[in-house]
Amino acid sequence: MIIKEELQKRYSGLSDFELLEIVNNSQGYTDIAVEAANTEIQKRGISETSLKSY
């Protein structure tokens, strides 16, 4: 089983687009995966406007 810390490490190598895809298609991912993607988005300072315009 993948833990949140492993996902965070993996997601740190994803592009902004890939992270936004996870968040915006959350039904295809576990809650932990979506949470890890959101954490990485916040770390990068991706704005809410970017999230909405995706």
C-alpha positions as CSV (number, residue, x, y, z in Angstrom):
1,M,0.0,0.0,0.0
2,I,1.3,3.4,-0.9
3,I,1.5,5.9,1.9
4,K,1.1,9.7,1.7
5,E,4.8,10.4,2.1
6,E,5.6,8.2,-0.9
7,L,3.0,9.9,-3.0
8,Q,4.3,13.3,-2.0
9,K,7.8,12.4,-3.1
10,R,6.5,11.0,-6.4
11,Y,4.2,14.0,-7.0
12,S,7.0,16.4,-6.5
13,G,8.3,15.2,-9.9
14,L,5.1,15.8,-11.7
15,S,4.3,18.8,-13.8
16,D,1.8,21.4,-12.7
17,F,-0.6,20.1,-15.4
18,E,-0.3,16.5,-14.1
19,L,-1.1,17.7,-10.6
20,L,-4.1,19.7,-11.7
21,E,-5.3,16.6,-13.6
22,I,-5.3,14.6,-10.4
23,V,-7.2,17.2,-8.5
24,N,-9.7,17.9,-11.2
25,N,-10.3,14.2,-11.9
26,S,-10.3,13.1,-8.2
27,Q,-12.9,10.4,-8.7
28,G,-10.2,8.3,-10.3
29,Y,-7.8,8.6,-7.4
30,T,-7.8,7.8,-3.7
31,D,-8.4,10.5,-1.2
32,I,-4.7,10.2,-0.1
33,A,-3.6,10.8,-3.7
34,V,-5.7,13.9,-4.1
35,E,-4.6,15.2,-0.8
36,A,-0.9,14.7,-1.7
37,A,-1.5,16.5,-5.1
38,N,-3.2,19.4,-3.3
39,T,-0.2,19.6,-0.9
40,E,2.2,19.8,-3.8
41,I,0.1,22.4,-5.5
42,Q,0.2,24.5,-2.4
43,K,4.0,24.1,-2.0
44,R,4.4,25.3,-5.6
45,G,2.2,28.3,-5.0
46,I,-0.1,27.4,-7.9
47,S,-2.9,29.9,-7.7
48,E,-6.6,29.2,-7.4
49,T,-7.1,31.0,-10.7
50,S,-4.8,28.4,-12.3
51,L,-6.9,25.6,-10.7
52,K,-10.1,27.1,-12.0
53,S,-8.8,27.7,-15.5
54,Y,-7.5,24.2,-15.9
